Amino acid sequence: MQHGKKKSNKLNMQAAHRKSVFSNLLCQLINHGRIKTTEVKAKQLVRQADKIITVAKKQTLHARRTAVSMLNNKKAVKKLFSEIAKHFESRKGGYSKVIKTTYRRGDAAPLAIVELIDFQPVAGTNKKDKDKKASKPKPKPKAK
């Protein structure tokens, strides 16, 4: 029987490493709105993301301190409370979703995309968009 057992996967990591990995994944999800990771991590991340967004919707000092302790990133907490919590204030739950994709080339691990619901990417935040802006064609020198 599994009375009182946690339903989380330990992912073959020690507790401190697992906490750090998910803290970083949560920060990236909050900052970018969409991230790509392994399927097992994605399923655990969705649970934590939904919990922290529910906490952020309360807009109290205790909720903010709870978020800081989970994220360890003040910029991500600020964005969580100012933008994301306000975006989801009318929604009761299910703030993020997992989209299964392909397998990783090196070790064939199943990959997935974790995305906030109603995600609208901001133009210019994509790496390809930045490369296009940075690599503008240089004017040719005038021939004399």
Secondary structure, 3 states (H helix, E strand, C coil): CCCCCCCCCCCCCCHHHHHHHHHHHHHHHHHHCEEEEEHHHHHHHHHHHHHHHHHHCCCCHHHHHHHHHHHCCHHHHHHHHHHHHHHCCCCCCCCEEEEEEEECCCCCCEEEEEEECCCCCCCCCCHHHHHHHHCCCCCCCCCC
